[in-house]
Amino acid sequence: MAYHNPVMLSESVEALAIHPAGVYVDVTFGGGGHSSEILKHLETGKLYSFDQDSDAEEQSEKLEGPNFQFVKANFRHLKKFLRLYGVKHVDGILADLGVSSHQFNTAERGFSTRFEGPLDMRMDTNAPLSAKEIINTYPEEQLHKIFGMYGEVKNAKTLAQHIVAARSGQEINTIAEFKKAIAGVTPKGKENKYLAQVFQALRIEANDELKALEEMLLQAAEVLKPGGRLVVISYHSLEDRMVKNFFQKGKFHGEVEKDFFGNEIKPLEPVVRKALTPSAEELLENNRSRSAKLRIATKIGELKFEESSKKR
């Protein structure tokens, strides 16, 4: 079972500023690359790694030990599951929002445009909503909306019309059938990029990815100790915008709120102003890393709030 090289491994683990006795969370275990590296820095500390994928759970068995606990759950349930393990606060949280190469390279998971397989795309194979359900049951307006919003597909409306017309003849069940159904609206010479955008939109919808990310970020800010680090690697502008806004403003839309003294009310402070990107060496070695952006924030301590009010 081949898993991918973890993206921006040294940069992300370094960004966590690990204390050997600290408590850390990897909310996206995947193939375990980042988790394995975090564990090397722990002595008496503990790492909790989340993933809803059964393949990831199997992979986690390689890291069994007193410092490690695998949690089979979506990261949107971060707070609830940490509480189950008696953990209220942690020193650092890492999230790598990419789909693992293993998922992409397993044809029957339906994530990749390169293989023939069922239209699935569920991160949790027991979840009710698959890409097939979306394509065959969503009304035209809803399809138009998800392709436009989540895939930033230019001809989203025409694409939605084509799908609705094609499925009226017979159900669309496989990747090949889907590609054939939309061949008439797929731009010539740009097929790969176009299909990647369409598949991204379906995957985000099937897994409720943006809402789950929003919930995880809010909970991460709550469970981090003052001074604790939140490190996020994102791969497309929709995710990166959410992470950037939350780090800078404490919210996903609108401007940062201020208290009576003019102090910004937000739980986190960005550690670096601009997102970090992979090194030239990594880009050569690992094609998956090309769109990666790494952002780091630290939890603002109550002390800081008090000090800033005193200064005024």
C-alpha positions as CSV (number, residue, x, y, z in Angstrom):
1,M,0.0,0.0,0.0
2,A,1.9,3.1,-1.3
3,Y,1.2,6.3,0.5
4,H,2.5,9.7,-0.6
5,N,5.4,11.6,0.7
6,P,4.1,14.0,3.3
7,V,4.0,17.6,2.0
8,M,6.2,20.2,3.6
9,L,7.1,17.7,6.4
10,S,10.0,19.5,8.1
11,E,8.4,23.0,7.7
12,S,5.1,21.9,9.2
13,V,6.6,19.9,12.1
14,E,9.1,22.7,12.9
15,A,6.2,25.2,12.8
16,L,4.5,23.3,15.7
17,A,7.5,24.2,18.0
18,I,7.1,20.8,19.8
19,H,7.7,20.4,23.5
20,P,8.8,16.8,24.3
21,A,6.2,16.6,27.0
22,G,3.4,18.4,25.1
23,V,0.1,17.2,23.7
24,Y,-0.4,17.4,19.9
25,V,-3.1,16.6,17.4
26,D,-2.7,15.6,13.7
27,V,-6.2,16.0,12.5
28,T,-5.4,14.5,9.0
29,F,-3.5,11.2,9.6
30,G,-3.6,9.9,6.0
31,G,-0.5,7.8,5.5
32,G,1.0,8.8,8.9
33,G,4.0,10.8,7.5
34,H,3.4,13.9,9.6
35,S,2.3,11.9,12.7
36,S,5.4,9.7,12.5
37,E,7.7,12.8,12.4
38,I,5.8,14.5,15.3
39,L,6.3,11.3,17.4
40,K,10.1,11.5,17.0
41,H,10.0,14.8,18.9
42,L,8.0,13.5,21.8
43,E,9.4,12.0,25.0
44,T,6.6,11.9,27.6
45,G,4.1,13.8,25.3
46,K,1.1,12.4,23.5
47,L,-0.1,12.6,19.9
48,Y,-3.8,12.1,18.9
49,S,-4.3,11.5,15.2
50,F,-7.7,11.8,13.5
51,D,-8.8,10.3,10.2
52,Q,-12.2,8.9,9.1
53,D,-10.7,6.7,6.4
54,S,-10.4,2.9,7.2
55,D,-7.2,2.6,5.1
56,A,-5.6,5.3,7.4
57,E,-6.8,3.4,10.5
58,E,-5.0,0.3,9.1
59,Q,-1.9,2.4,8.4
60,S,-1.9,3.8,12.0
61,E,-1.2,0.4,13.4
62,K,2.5,0.9,12.4
63,L,2.8,3.7,15.0
64,E,1.3,1.9,18.0
65,G,2.9,3.0,21.2
66,P,2.3,4.8,24.6
67,N,2.7,8.3,22.9
68,F,0.2,7.7,20.2
69,Q,-3.6,7.4,19.9
70,F,-5.4,7.0,16.6
71,V,-9.0,8.5,16.5
72,K,-11.2,7.2,13.7
73,A,-13.3,10.4,13.2
74,N,-13.8,13.4,11.0
75,F,-11.8,16.3,12.3
76,R,-15.0,18.3,12.6
77,H,-15.6,16.3,15.9
78,L,-12.2,17.3,17.3
79,K,-13.4,18.7,20.6
80,K,-15.8,15.9,21.3
81,F,-13.3,13.1,20.7
82,L,-10.5,14.8,22.7
83,R,-12.9,15.2,25.6
84,L,-13.6,11.4,25.3
85,Y,-9.8,10.9,26.0
86,G,-9.9,13.4,28.9
87,V,-8.0,16.1,26.9
88,K,-9.2,19.7,27.3
89,H,-6.2,21.6,26.0
90,V,-3.4,20.8,23.6
91,D,0.0,22.4,22.6
92,G,-0.3,22.2,18.9
93,I,-2.5,21.0,16.0
94,L,-1.5,20.1,12.4
95,A,-3.9,19.8,9.5
96,D,-2.8,18.8,6.0
97,L,-6.0,19.3,3.9
98,G,-4.8,17.3,0.8
99,V,-6.4,14.1,-0.4
100,S,-3.8,11.4,0.0
101,S,-2.1,9.9,-3.1
102,H,-3.3,6.5,-1.8
103,Q,-6.9,7.7,-2.1
104,F,-6.3,9.2,-5.5
105,N,-4.5,6.1,-6.8
106,T,-7.2,3.6,-5.6
107,A,-9.5,3.4,-8.6
108,E,-12.5,2.1,-6.7
109,R,-12.5,5.2,-4.5
110,G,-13.4,7.3,-7.5
111,F,-11.3,10.4,-6.6
112,S,-9.2,10.5,-9.8
113,T,-10.0,11.4,-13.3
114,R,-7.2,9.1,-14.5
115,F,-8.9,5.8,-13.7
116,E,-12.2,4.0,-14.4
117,G,-14.2,3.4,-11.3
118,P,-17.4,4.2,-9.5
119,L,-18.4,7.8,-8.9
120,D,-17.7,7.7,-5.1
121,M,-15.3,10.3,-3.7
122,R,-16.3,9.7,0.0
123,M,-13.5,10.1,2.5
124,D,-15.5,8.0,4.9
125,T,-16.8,5.0,2.8
126,N,-19.8,4.6,5.2
127,A,-21.0,8.2,4.6
128,P,-24.4,8.4,2.8
129,L,-23.6,11.0,0.1
130,S,-21.4,10.0,-2.8
131,A,-20.5,11.8,-6.1
132,K,-23.0,9.4,-7.8
133,E,-25.8,10.6,-5.6
134,I,-25.0,14.2,-6.3
135,I,-24.8,13.8,-10.1
136,N,-28.0,11.7,-10.3
137,T,-30.2,13.5,-7.8
138,Y,-29.2,17.1,-7.4
139,P,-31.5,19.7,-9.2
140,E,-29.8,21.7,-12.0
141,E,-29.6,24.9,-9.8
142,Q,-27.8,23.1,-7.1
143,L,-25.3,21.5,-9.5
144,H,-24.7,24.9,-11.1
145,K,-24.0,26.3,-7.6
146,I,-21.5,23.6,-6.5
147,F,-19.5,23.6,-9.8
148,G,-19.3,27.4,-9.7
149,M,-18.5,27.8,-6.1
150,Y,-16.4,24.7,-5.3
151,G,-14.8,24.1,-8.7
152,E,-14.7,27.6,-10.0
153,V,-15.9,26.1,-13.3
154,K,-16.5,28.8,-15.9
155,N,-19.3,27.1,-17.7
156,A,-21.0,25.7,-14.5
157,K,-24.5,26.5,-15.7
158,T,-24.1,24.7,-19.1
159,L,-22.3,21.8,-17.3
160,A,-25.3,21.4,-14.9
161,Q,-27.8,21.4,-17.9
162,H,-25.7,18.8,-19.7
163,I,-25.7,16.5,-16.6
164,V,-29.4,16.8,-16.1
165,A,-30.1,16.0,-19.8
166,A,-27.7,13.0,-19.8
167,R,-29.1,11.4,-16.6
168,S,-32.7,11.6,-17.8
169,G,-31.9,8.8,-20.3
170,Q,-30.1,6.6,-17.8
171,E,-28.3,6.8,-14.4
172,I,-24.6,7.9,-14.5
173,N,-22.7,5.4,-12.4
174,T,-19.0,5.4,-13.4
175,I,-16.3,7.9,-14.1
176,A,-16.2,6.9,-17.8
177,E,-20.0,7.4,-18.1
178,F,-19.7,10.8,-16.5
179,K,-16.8,11.9,-18.7
180,K,-18.8,10.8,-21.7
181,A,-21.9,12.7,-20.5
182,I,-20.0,16.0,-20.2
183,A,-17.7,15.6,-23.2
184,G,-19.7,18.1,-25.1
185,V,-18.9,20.9,-22.6
186,T,-15.4,19.9,-21.7
187,P,-12.9,22.4,-23.3
188,K,-10.7,20.8,-25.9
189,G,-7.0,20.9,-25.0
190,K,-7.8,21.7,-21.3
191,E,-9.6,18.4,-20.4
192,N,-7.4,17.6,-17.5
193,K,-7.6,20.9,-15.7
194,Y,-11.4,21.1,-16.4
195,L,-12.1,17.6,-15.0
196,A,-9.9,18.3,-12.0
197,Q,-12.1,21.4,-11.2
198,V,-15.3,19.4,-11.7
199,F,-14.0,16.5,-9.5
200,Q,-12.8,18.9,-6.8
201,A,-16.3,20.4,-6.6
202,L,-18.0,17.0,-6.3
203,R,-15.5,15.9,-3.7
204,I,-16.0,19.0,-1.6
205,E,-19.7,18.6,-1.7
206,A,-19.7,14.8,-1.0
207,N,-17.6,15.3,2.1
208,D,-19.0,18.7,3.2
209,E,-15.3,19.7,3.3
210,L,-15.6,23.5,3.7
211,K,-18.1,23.3,6.5
212,A,-16.1,20.6,8.3
213,L,-12.9,22.8,7.9
214,E,-14.8,25.8,9.4
215,E,-16.0,23.6,12.4
216,M,-12.5,22.2,13.0
217,L,-10.8,25.6,12.9
218,L,-13.2,27.1,15.5
219,Q,-12.7,24.1,17.8
220,A,-8.9,24.1,17.3
221,A,-8.8,27.7,18.5
222,E,-10.8,26.6,21.6
223,V,-8.7,23.6,22.6
224,L,-5.3,25.2,22.0
225,K,-3.4,26.4,25.1
226,P,-2.3,30.1,25.0
227,G,0.9,30.1,23.0
228,G,-0.1,26.8,21.3
229,R,0.4,26.5,17.5
230,L,-2.1,25.8,14.7
231,V,-0.5,24.7,11.4
232,V,-2.5,24.2,8.3
233,I,-1.5,23.1,4.8
234,S,-4.1,23.9,2.1
235,Y,-4.2,23.1,-1.6
236,H,-6.8,25.4,-3.2
237,S,-7.9,29.0,-2.8
238,L,-11.2,28.2,-1.1
239,E,-9.5,26.5,1.8
240,D,-6.6,28.9,2.0
241,R,-8.9,31.9,2.1
242,M,-10.8,30.4,5.0
243,V,-7.7,29.6,6.9
244,K,-6.1,33.1,6.2
245,N,-9.3,34.9,7.3
246,F,-9.7,32.9,10.4
247,F,-6.0,33.4,11.4
248,Q,-6.1,37.2,10.7
249,K,-9.6,38.1,11.8
250,G,-11.0,35.3,13.9
251,K,-13.9,34.8,11.5
252,F,-14.4,33.6,7.9
253,H,-16.2,36.7,6.5
254,G,-16.1,40.4,7.2
255,E,-13.7,42.5,9.2
256,V,-12.1,41.7,12.6
257,E,-14.2,42.8,15.6
258,K,-12.8,45.1,18.3
259,D,-13.5,45.6,22.0
260,F,-14.2,48.9,23.8
261,F,-10.5,49.7,23.9
262,G,-9.9,49.1,20.2
263,N,-8.2,45.7,20.8
264,E,-8.9,43.1,18.1
265,I,-11.1,40.2,19.3
266,K,-9.7,37.1,17.8
267,P,-8.3,33.9,19.2
268,L,-5.2,33.5,17.0
269,E,-2.3,35.6,15.7
270,P,-0.5,34.6,12.5
271,V,3.1,33.7,13.1
272,V,4.2,34.4,9.6
273,R,2.5,37.1,7.5
274,K,2.6,35.2,4.2
275,A,1.9,31.6,3.6
276,L,5.0,29.4,3.2
277,T,5.3,27.3,0.0
278,P,7.4,24.2,-0.8
279,S,11.1,24.4,-1.6
280,A,12.3,24.0,-5.1
281,E,13.7,20.6,-4.2
282,E,10.4,19.4,-2.9
283,L,8.6,20.7,-6.0
284,L,10.9,18.6,-8.1
285,E,10.5,15.5,-6.0
286,N,6.9,15.7,-5.1
287,N,4.4,17.0,-7.7
288,R,1.6,16.8,-5.2
289,S,3.1,19.7,-3.3
290,R,2.9,22.3,-6.1
291,S,-0.2,24.1,-4.9
292,A,0.5,23.7,-1.1
293,K,0.4,26.7,1.2
294,L,1.3,26.5,4.8
295,R,0.0,28.9,7.4
296,I,1.0,29.1,11.1
297,A,-0.9,30.8,13.9
298,T,-0.5,30.9,17.7
299,K,-3.2,31.1,20.3
300,I,-3.4,34.5,21.9
301,G,-3.1,34.2,25.7
302,E,-5.4,35.9,28.1
303,L,-2.3,37.6,29.5
304,K,-1.8,39.4,26.2
305,F,-5.3,40.8,26.2
306,E,-4.8,42.1,29.8
307,E,-1.5,43.6,28.9
308,S,-2.8,45.3,25.8
309,S,-5.7,46.9,27.8
310,K,-3.3,48.1,30.5
311,K,-1.1,49.8,27.9
312,R,-4.1,51.9,26.9
